[in-house]
Structure formats: C-alpha cells, structure tokens
Amino acid sequence: MSLTTATNMTSLTTTDITALSVADIMALTTTQAAALSAAQVQVLSSIQVGNLSTDSIAQLASDRVAVLTTDAFQYLEAAQITAISTSGIKGLTSTEIQTLNRSQFLALSTNQIAALLTSQIAAISTTQAPYLTQSQAAALSTAQAVAIETVDLARLADATVEALGTTNIKALTTAQIASLTDRQIQALSTASVAVLTTAQVVGLQTNQAAALSTAQIAALTTAQAAAIETTDLVVLTSTQLAGLTTANVAVLTTAQIAALTTAQAKGLSTSQVAALTTVQTQAITTADLVQLSISQINALSTTNAAVLTTSQIASLTTVQVDGLSTANFAALGTDRLQALTTQQAAVLTSSQTAALTTAKAVILETAD
C-alpha cells in the first residue's frame, strides 16, 4: 500500500503496517509516526525500523520503544539512537539495553543517560560497561551510580570512574568500592578520595590500600585515617606513610600504632613522631621503638618521653639512651630511671645526669 501525508495511521491494520514499503516508512510525517500504536510498532520489520527517519524516531513514546523487536532494534543507526526522546528512552527493555553495540551505546546523549531508569543502568552488560564515556558517567545521578553492578563498575575505564564525580563516588556502596581495580583507585583525584565515607575506607581491600598514592593518602581526613584497617595500614610503604599529615598521625588508634611494622616505624618523619599523643607513644611496640633513630626519639615531646613505659625504656638501645636529649632524659620519672639496665646506665652522659633533679639522681645511683 502507499501512504499520503493525510493517511490516518490509526486506520491501518498490523497487516497494512507490515506491507509499507521503505519509501513509505521514510516518508512518514512526525504526526504519523507519533500516531503509531504499540501494536503497529511491534510488527515493524528490521528493514522498516532501520529506515525510520530521526524525526520519526523522536516521536516514539516509551511504550512504543519498548515493543521494538530485538532484531529491529539492532538495525537502528547511531543517529537514530540519539534521536530517541528522553521519555522514549525510558521504554528500553533490559534486552534492548543489552543489544546496544558500541556505536549505539556511544550515541546515547548525556540527557538520555540521565533519563535512564536504575533498572536500565543495572541491565548494562560487562561488555558494554567499558563503552561508558566520561561525559556519560558525569551525567549519572546518585541513584543511577549506585545501580551500577559491581562487575560492571570494575570494567569502567579508570578516568570514567573519576568522572562519576565526588557526590556519586561518596554514594557508592562498600561492595562497589571494594570492586574497583587498583588502577581505578589510583585514578581517583585527591578530592574524590577525601569524600570517601569511613565505611568505604574500612571496605577498601588490602591491594587497593597498597595502590593509594602518597598524594591520595595526604588527602585523607582525620576520620578516614582513623578508619584505616590495620591489615590495610601495614601494607603501606614508608613513602606512602609519609603522606599522612601530622593531624592524621595524631588520630591513629593505638591498635594502628601497634600494628606498624618496624620498616614503617623507621620511616616516620620527626614531625609525625612529634605529633604522637601520650597514649599513642605507649602503644609503640618495643620492636618498633628500638628501630627509631636518635632524631625520632628526641622528636618525642618531654610529655611523651615521660610516659614511655618501663618496658619501652628497658628496650632502648644503648645508642638511643646515649642520644636522648637532656630534656627528655630529665622528664623520665623515677620508676623509668629504675628500669634502665646496667648497660644503659653505663652510657649516660654527664649532661644527661646533670639534668636530673637531686632526688632523681639519687634514684639513678641506687638503681645503678
């Protein structure tokens, strides 16, 4: 049959629709295209669908888009995909979503992406996930970002994850964060790292923590620093730990301090050591304490030196004892002086002993 611009589409049967020629399909007016019923659209052949003008495609309502056959849908060119209205795009079924090839997927505009339902986002396949562009990712809402399946999230290009934006990254579930690859973690900006919730930080895998850069670690908030699991903390290199600000060092839990490896303890800067609180100082293991340099030992405030436990005092090497500043040595209490071993007492300098009060000097002599 042949159509004219005056043809009333509602009068056509599905048989009439299937009989329309390519020329008829291409000649459809926007009014005629908009008048197509779901039943009529459903019987369109792949060839007919492939020849619909972009203007006609734009007229299809969501329920019309939903009934396009999978075969017919695959015939749509990139320009036709782009022409689907934002209301029409909501009609894409999970099957239709998953049949989008690379060219079709890339043709989705940011407005179309933003209009997708969360169920449609969840329908994206692992094959399609890498197609998502940075601009498309930036158009996603928080609800849509959370709807991305973990297997798909791990397939996104590194820069695409960062393109989700700080608001969406902060909203990702702990399972989604845990699914990110090391490369994706490394691609996160310091701004994105800084917005991670404590739950997300706790949810980091050990390999992800190890992948963090010094700059990313420096961007951590105090709440985030205190939330780092000890199993994640111990895999950080001295270079990475150097990124911890003094404010972050000061909020580390005693469990975190005690978990530090000897290599990590040796790598702490004097500024970081100086930032330790009294309870943190007492949490330093004797194995770590004996690895500290003279500069690190003397970076301890006199208050912190005074609270070193008797076990910690007794563990100090003779080199460390000999190098103690007169201020820190003088801050030691009588019970700490009594904890000094004979070998330690033997290396004390005249300046150190001269800094003691008379009462402490007597105790030292008695202990000696």
N, C-alpha and C positions, 0 to 999 in steps of 0.2 A: 504494500500500500504506500501511498505518498501523502506526506503531511503538508499543510499550509500553515502560515502563522496564525490562522484563525481556527485551526483544529482544536477541538475541545479534548484534552488528554483524558479526562475522566470518562469519556465515552468509549475509549479504546479498551478492548479486552486484552488479557495477557498474551493471547494468540496474535492479536494485532501488533502488540509491542515487539514480540519476537520476530515479526515479519518486517519490521522497519529496516530500511537499508542504511548503510553507513552515511550516505548523503543526508538521509532524513535525520539521523542522530546528530550529525554535525550541524544541521540547520535548526535544531531545537532552540526556541527562544528561552530567555530566562523565566518567563511566565509559564511556559510549557514544562520546563524542567522542574520548576517548583511545584507544579500540579501533579507530577508523577506520584502515584501511590506506592506504598511499600511493596505491595504485591507486584506492581508493574516493574519496579526497580529490581526486584528479586529475579525476574525472568530475563533480564538483560544478559546478553551473551558477553563473553570476554572481549570480542571484537567491538561490540556496541559500546561497552563501558570504556574501552580504550580510545574511542573516538568522540566521547563527550567533550565538549569544549570546557575550558576552565570556568567560564561564566555559568555553564550549566551545572558543573560540579559544585560550585559555590552555593547553588540553590538547594542542594540535597540536605534535608533535615537529618538529625541524628538517627531516627528510626529507619531512614532510607539508606544511610551509610551502613548501618548495622546488618542489612539484609543482602548487601552485595556478596556474591559468592566469592570464595577464596580464589578461585581461578580468575574471575573477573577483576578482583582487587589487584592481583599481581600484574595486570595489564596497564594499571594507572602509571602515567609518566610522573616524573618529579614535579613538574609544573601543575599537574592535576592534584597531586597530594597537597601541595602548598595552597591550592585553591579551596580546599575543604574549609568550611567556616569553623569558627571556634565552637559553635554549638553543634555543628555536624560532627566534629572530631570526637565528641563525647560518645558517639554511637559506635565507634570502632570496637569490635569484639576482641577478646583475647586472641582468638585465632587470627583475626585480621592484623592485629598488632604484631604478632609473631611472624607473619608472612612478609612484613616490610623488608625489602632488601636495603642494602647500604645507601643506594641513591635515593630511595624513597624516604628512608629514615632521616637522612641529612636534609631532605627537602622540608621537613617539619619546621615551621617557623617557631620563634620563641613564644608567640601568642598561642599557637596551637599546643605547644608543650605545656605551657602554663594552664591550659584548659583541660588537660588530660585528668581523668579520674585516678585516684590512688590505685584502684584495681587494675587500671590500664598500665600504670607505671610498674606495678608488680608483675605484669604479664610480659614485660620486656625480657627477651631471652639473653642468655650469656653470650650468644653470638652477636647480638645487636648492641649490648652494653658498651663495647668499645667505640661504637659509632657516635655515641652521645658527645656533642661538641661542648666546648666551654661556655658558649653563649646559651646553648640549650640548658645546660646544668644550672647556669646562673638564673634561669627563668623559673626554676622549680620552687614550689612553696615548701614550707617546713613539712607539711603533711605528705607531700609527694616525695621529699627526700627520705623521710622515714619509711616510706613504702618500698624503696629500692631493696631488692633482695640481696642478702649478703654475698651470694655467689656472683651477682651482677656488679655489685659495688667494687668488688676486688678486680673486676675486669675493666673498670673505667681507666682512662688514661690518667697518669699522675696529675697533670695540670687540671684535668676535669674535676677531680676531687676537690682541689683547692678552689675551683670556680664555683662550687656549691655555695660558698660564702660562709662567713662566721656564724650567722644565725642558724643556718641549716646544719653546719658541722656540729655546733653545740647541741642540736636536737637529735643527732644520730643516736641510735641505741648502743648500748655497750657491745652487743653482738656485732653490730655494723662496724664499730670502731675496731673491734678485735679482728674483723675480716680484712682490714686494709693491709696491703702489702707493705714491705719495708720501704720500697720506692715511693709509694703513695704517702707514707708517713713523712719521709724526708722532703717531699714536695710541699708539705703544708707550710704556710707562712708563719712567722712568729705570732702574728695576730690571730691566726686560726688555732695555734697551739695554746695561746693564752686564754681562749674561751672554752676550752675543754672542761667539762664538769669533773669534779673529784671522782665520781663514779666511772667516768670514761677513762680517767687516768689510772684508776685501780684496774680497769678492764684491759689495759694495754698488755699485749703479750710480751714476753721477755725479749724476743727478737725485735719487736717494734721499739721497745725502750732502747735497745742497743743501737737502733738505727737513728735515733734522735741526734741532731747536730748540736754543737756547743751553743749556737745562737738560739736554737729552739729551747734548750734547757734553761738558758738565761732568761727566756721569756716566760717561764713558769711563774705562776703566782705563788704566794706562800701556802695557800690552801692546797694547791696542786702538788707542791714539793713535799708537803707533809703526807700526801696521799700515795706517794710512790711506794709500791710494794717492795719489801726488802729483796725479794727474788729478782726484781727488775733493777733495783738500785745497784746490786753487786756486779751486774754485767756492764755497768758504765765504765768507760776508761777514765784515766786521770784527766785526760783532755776534756772529756765530756763533763766530768765533775767540776772542772774549773769554771764551767759556765754557771754554776749555782751562785746566785748573788748572796751576799752576807746575810741579807734579810731571810732568804730561803734556808740558809745553813742554820740560822738561829731557831727555825721552827721544826727542824727534823726531829722525829721522835727518838727516844732513847733506843728503841728497837732498831731504827735505821742507823743510828750512830754505831751501835754494837755490831751491826751487820757489815759495816765497811771492811773491805779486805785490807791487808797490810799495804798493798800497792796503792789503793785508793787513799789510805790514811797518809802515806808518804807524799802523795800528790797534792794534798790540801795546801792552799796558799796560807801565808801568815795572816792575811786578812780574814780568811774563812775560819782559821783556828781562833782568832781573836773574837769572832762572833759567837762562839760557843757559849752556851749558858752553863751554869754550875751542874745542873742535872745531866746535861749532855757530856760534860767533862768527865763526870763519874761513870758515864756509860761507855767510855773508850776502853776497849779491851786492852789488857796488858800486852797482848801480842802486837796490837797496833801502836800502843804507846811507845814501846821500845824502838819502833821504826821511825819515830819523829825526829827531825833534825833539831839541833840546838835552837835555830831560829824559830821553828814551830813551837818548841817547848816554851821559849821565852815570849812567844806571842800570846800565851795564855795570860789572862789578867791576873793580878795578885789574888783576886777573889776566887778565881778558878784554881789557881795553884794551891790555895789554902784548902780547897775541898777535895783535892786528889786523895783517894782512899789509901789506906796503909798498904794495901796490896799493890796499888799502882806505884806508890813511892818505892816499895821494895823491888819492883820490876825494872826501874830505871837503870840504864847502863851507867857505868862509871863516867863515861864521856858525857852523858846527858847531865849527870849530877854535877860534874865539874863545870859544865857550861851554864848551869842555872844562874840567872841574874840574881844579884844580891837582893833585889826587891821581892822576887818570887821565893827565894830561899827563906828570906826573913818572914814571909807570910805563912810558912808552914807551922802548923800547930805542934804542940809538944808530943802528941801521940804520933804525928807524922815523922818528927825527928827521931823518935824512938824506933820507928820502923826502918830507919836506914841500916843497911848492913855494914859490917866492918869494912868491906871493900869500898862501899860508897863513902863512908865517913873518911876513909883514908885519902880521898881525892879532893876533899873540900878545900877551897882556897881560903887564905887569911881574910880576904874581903868578904867572903860569904859568912864566915864565923863572926867576923867583926860586926856584921849587920844584925846579929841576933841580940835579943834583949838578954839581960843578965840571967833571968830565970830560964830562958830557953838554952842559953849557953851551958848552964849547969846541967840541964836535962841531957843535952848533947854529950857532955863529958861523961855523965853517968851511964848513958846508953852505950857510949863508945867503950 
